C-alpha cells in the first residue's frame, strides 16, 4: 500500500489513524527464508518491489514473490530466465502481465496520467515493453509507438502529436544504433525526455554508441539512463506523472 493509498483510505474512513500508524511501524522488514524483503518500499517511495531475477533461481524468485504478495497487490520480476515457469506457477491465482524482460504478478492499478513511449525499431521492443509494463504497474498509462526510427523521421510526428493531445507528463525514447531518435524527440516537445539507449547495433563500439550519443546531445531537456534501462526510465517518468497529479489536485 502506497502513502497515497493510505491517505485515501483515511480520508474515506476505511481505516483509522491507529491502523495507518501500524503500517508505518518498525515491522517494515520481513524475512523470506534467507532473503530480506523490503515490504514497505511502495509505501515509502511509491515504487513497487522489483525483484532482479537474472541471478536468482526459480525457487528463490518464487519464495520472495510469495512473501511480497502477502503485503502488496503486485510484484515485478525483472530479467528472470524463468518467466515461463513463473507464469505457470501463478497464472491460476493471479493476473499475469509478461514481456521478454519483465513479468508483473498481480492486479494493475487504475491509470492516472500518461507517458509517451517511443521506440526506434523492432530490436528495441523488449526494452520498450519493459517500460510499458513498469508504467502500468505504477498506475500510469503508457502511450506506446514502436518502430519510429530516425531513418524516417516523419513517423515520429504523429506519436509526438498524440502525446501532446493526451497531455502526457513526459516521454521515454528507446533507441539503439546511434541513438539519434532521443534528441530529435526532445527537440519537438516542452517536456522531460528520458532516453533509453539499447544494446542494438553493429561495428565499432556498437553497443555503447547510443549511450555515448545521447549523453553528448545538446538537447537540454534530455536525460539518459543506462543501457537497456527500461525499468528505470519508467520509474522516473512514472514518478514525474504521479507528482504532477498531486501538484494539480
KATA-V895562 format. One record per residue. NEAR is the number of other C-alpha atoms within 8 Angstrom. Layout:
BEGIN
near:NEAR
near:NEAR
END
This chain:
BEGIN
near:9
near:10
near:10
near:6
near:8
near:10
near:8
near:8
near:10
near:12
near:7
near:7
near:7
near:7
near:9
near:8
near:7
near:6
near:8
near:11
near:8
near:7
near:6
near:8
near:7
near:5
near:6
near:9
near:10
near:9
near:8
near:10
near:5
near:5
near:7
near:8
near:11
near:9
near:12
near:9
near:11
near:13
near:10
near:8
near:7
near:10
near:9
near:11
near:11
near:8
near:10
near:10
near:12
near:8
near:6
near:9
near:7
near:9
near:6
near:8
near:11
near:9
near:10
near:11
near:10
near:8
near:10
near:12
near:11
near:7
near:8
near:9
near:8
near:12
near:15
near:13
near:12
near:12
near:10
near:13
near:6
near:7
near:9
near:6
near:8
near:10
near:9
near:8
near:7
near:11
near:9
near:6
near:5
near:9
near:9
near:12
near:8
near:9
near:10
near:9
near:10
near:13
near:14
near:13
near:12
near:11
near:9
near:8
near:8
near:6
near:9
near:9
near:11
near:14
near:17
near:15
near:15
near:15
near:15
near:15
near:11
near:7
near:6
near:14
near:10
near:10
near:13
near:13
near:10
near:14
near:14
near:12
near:14
near:12
near:14
near:13
near:12
near:11
near:12
near:16
near:11
near:11
near:9
near:8
near:10
near:10
near:9
near:13
near:13
near:9
near:4
near:8
near:9
near:6
near:9
near:12
near:8
near:8
near:11
near:12
near:8
near:8
near:12
near:8
near:7
near:7
near:7
near:12
near:13
near:13
near:14
near:15
near:15
near:17
near:20
near:15
near:13
near:9
near:13
near:11
near:11
near:15
near:12
near:8
near:12
near:14
near:7
near:7
near:7
near:6
near:9
near:11
near:14
near:15
near:15
near:17
near:17
near:16
near:12
near:11
near:9
near:8
near:5
near:4
near:7
near:12
near:12
near:9
near:12
near:17
near:14
near:8
near:11
near:15
near:8
near:6
near:9
near:5
near:8
near:5
near:9
near:14
near:9
near:11
near:11
near:8
near:10
near:9
near:12
near:12
near:9
near:9
near:14
near:13
near:12
near:8
near:14
near:13
near:9
near:10
near:14
near:11
near:8
near:9
near:10
near:7
near:6
near:5
near:4
END
